[in-house]
């Protein structure tokens, strides 16, 4: 299950959440895609500092960051590209 790490006042993080909300709306009739999009978890590292420490321990220094199956995706565009690829595959 993908986990996307964000923080407060992070413009790319807000844009990513907006993109995801639109993708959920646009794919509500495609049950597999819709289920995949709803499986994505968000973690705000400002609200959960232990998660920030976890990311730092992995060598991640910026958000948004998505972790999925021991792979990290850093940055808005990289995450969107990966999610679009996953949506095509389900």
Phi, psi and omega per residue, in radians:
X1 nan 2.220 -3.139
X2 -1.210 2.459 3.045
X3 -2.151 2.198 3.114
X4 -1.889 2.170 3.134
X5 -1.684 2.299 -3.119
X6 -2.340 3.132 3.019
X7 -2.598 2.913 3.130
X8 -1.148 2.588 3.051
X9 1.019 0.545 3.126
X10 -1.840 1.880 -3.069
X11 -1.032 -0.829 3.105
X12 -1.079 -0.550 3.114
X13 -1.168 -0.746 3.107
X14 -1.113 -0.779 3.122
X15 -1.068 -0.674 3.125
X16 -1.130 -0.760 3.106
X17 -1.108 -0.674 3.102
X18 -1.138 -0.754 3.122
X19 -1.053 -0.775 -3.121
X20 -1.112 -0.731 3.109
X21 -1.072 -0.737 3.103
X22 -1.156 -0.696 3.124
X23 -1.120 -0.681 3.094
X24 -1.098 -0.785 -3.134
X25 -1.128 -0.777 -3.075
X26 -1.241 -0.360 -3.080
X27 -2.004 0.364 -3.075
X28 -1.118 -0.384 3.123
X29 -1.528 -0.145 3.129
X30 -1.810 1.663 -2.951
X31 -1.024 -0.717 -3.128
X32 -1.136 -0.766 3.123
X33 -1.153 -0.771 -3.120
X34 -1.063 -0.761 3.113
X35 -1.121 -0.726 3.106
X36 -1.055 -0.834 -3.104
X37 -1.081 -0.616 3.131
X38 -1.347 -0.214 3.113
X39 -1.423 -0.217 -3.112
X40 -1.270 2.263 3.111
X41 -1.803 2.543 3.041
X42 -1.958 2.414 3.073
X43 -2.231 2.132 3.103
X44 -1.606 2.006 -3.056
X45 -1.296 -0.261 3.032
X46 -1.302 -0.560 -3.131
X47 -1.546 -0.348 -3.136
X48 -2.286 1.390 -3.052
X49 -1.015 -0.489 3.109
X50 -1.119 -0.524 3.090
X51 -1.250 -0.627 3.056
X52 -1.076 -0.767 3.114
X53 -1.099 -0.658 3.091
X54 -1.066 -0.805 3.127
X55 -1.104 -0.742 3.116
X56 -1.053 -0.704 3.099
X57 -1.082 -0.485 3.087
X58 -1.474 -0.116 -3.113
X59 1.606 0.123 3.137
X60 -1.478 2.241 -3.067
X61 -2.074 0.000 -3.134
X62 -2.575 2.784 3.068
X63 -2.204 2.756 0.111
X64 -1.278 2.611 3.112
X65 -2.432 2.382 3.080
X66 -2.055 2.285 3.045
X67 -1.938 2.323 3.112
X68 -2.634 2.078 3.094
X69 0.847 0.943 3.077
X70 1.138 0.285 3.066
X71 -2.074 2.422 3.103
X72 -1.952 2.533 3.089
X73 -2.176 2.126 -3.041
X74 -1.945 2.256 3.047
X75 1.730 2.621 -3.080
X76 -0.954 -0.952 -3.044
X77 -1.143 -0.702 3.135
X78 -1.125 -0.736 3.141
X79 -1.150 -0.784 3.126
X80 -1.046 -0.801 3.124
X81 -1.014 -0.763 -3.133
X82 -1.155 -0.763 -3.138
X83 -1.122 -0.688 3.099
X84 -1.102 -0.704 3.101
X85 -1.098 -0.759 3.114
X86 -1.122 -0.668 3.142
X87 -1.127 -0.664 3.098
X88 -1.163 -0.521 -3.052
X89 -1.437 -0.385 -3.114
X90 -1.558 nan nan
